[in-house]
Amino acid sequence: MTKTKEKPGLRPGAKNQGSVNRHKDRTKHYQTKNQFQAIKNAFEGKSKTMLMVARITGIERANVCRFVSMMERKGQIYFVRFGFCSVSNHRAGFYTTSNRNSL
């Protein structure tokens, strides 16, 4: 019985034996953390809609919605009111990360 030597840079036991770019994966993680922090900071102070934050930060609206949902579950962001968004001119929810007692 012979043991097969695994090549460096390959995932052990993976069906696709293509190389794994670990640096790219690490960069993606940092980008996600940076986006999350940017979104969290953008919602501080005056309440804003998700579309407003997407325009301010340059982060796609879908990512903003996903991060807002995550922050709602953790209690890090608060729904303030429904109103008309100045960007879309449609009815939308306004959120803030400021302390709920100060609202």
C-alpha positions in Angstrom: 0.0 0.0 0.0 1.5 3.3 -1.1 0.7 6.6 0.5 0.0 9.5 -1.9 1.8 12.6 -1.2 -0.3 15.7 -1.1 0.9 18.7 -2.9 1.4 21.9 -0.9 -1.3 24.5 -1.3 -4.1 21.9 -1.8 -6.9 21.2 0.5 -6.7 17.7 2.0 -9.6 15.4 0.9 -11.1 18.0 -1.5 -12.7 16.8 -4.7 -11.4 19.7 -6.6 -7.7 19.5 -6.3 -7.1 23.1 -7.5 -4.8 25.3 -5.5 -6.3 27.3 -2.7 -5.5 31.0 -2.6 -5.4 31.6 1.1 -4.4 35.2 0.8 -7.5 36.0 -1.3 -9.7 34.3 1.3 -8.1 36.3 4.1 -8.5 39.6 2.2 -12.2 38.8 1.6 -12.7 38.3 5.4 -11.1 41.7 6.1 -13.2 43.4 3.4 -16.3 42.0 5.1 -15.2 43.2 8.5 -14.4 46.6 7.1 -17.8 46.8 5.3 -19.5 45.9 8.5 -17.7 48.6 10.5 -18.3 51.2 7.8 -22.0 50.5 7.8 -22.2 50.5 11.6 -20.4 53.9 11.7 -22.6 55.3 8.9 -25.8 54.7 10.9 -24.5 56.6 13.9 -26.1 59.9 14.7 -29.0 61.0 12.5 -31.2 58.1 11.4 -30.8 56.9 7.7 -32.3 54.4 5.3 -30.3 51.5 4.0 -30.2 53.1 0.5 -28.8 56.3 2.0 -26.0 54.3 3.7 -25.3 52.4 0.6 -24.8 55.6 -1.3 -22.7 57.2 1.5 -20.3 54.2 1.9 -20.3 52.9 -1.7 -21.2 49.4 -0.4 -23.8 47.6 -2.4 -27.4 47.8 -1.0 -27.7 44.1 -0.7 -24.7 43.9 1.6 -26.1 46.8 3.7 -29.4 45.0 4.1 -27.7 41.8 5.1 -25.5 43.6 7.7 -28.5 45.5 9.1 -30.4 42.3 9.5 -27.4 40.8 11.4 -27.2 43.9 13.6 -30.9 43.8 14.4 -30.6 40.2 15.6 -27.7 41.3 17.9 -29.5 44.4 19.1 -26.8 46.7 17.7 -29.1 48.8 15.5 -32.6 50.2 16.1 -35.5 50.9 13.9 -36.6 54.5 14.3 -39.5 55.2 12.0 -41.0 54.9 8.5 -40.6 57.9 6.3 -39.7 59.0 2.8 -36.1 58.4 1.7 -34.5 61.5 0.2 -32.6 59.3 -2.3 -35.4 57.1 -3.6 -38.4 59.2 -2.7 -40.2 56.1 -1.5 -41.4 55.0 1.9 -38.6 53.3 3.8 -37.4 52.4 7.3 -35.0 54.6 9.1 -32.4 53.1 11.4 -29.7 54.2 13.8 -27.0 52.7 15.9 -27.1 55.5 18.5 -28.3 54.6 22.0 -32.0 53.9 22.0 -32.5 56.1 25.1 -31.2 59.2 23.3 -33.8 58.9 20.5 
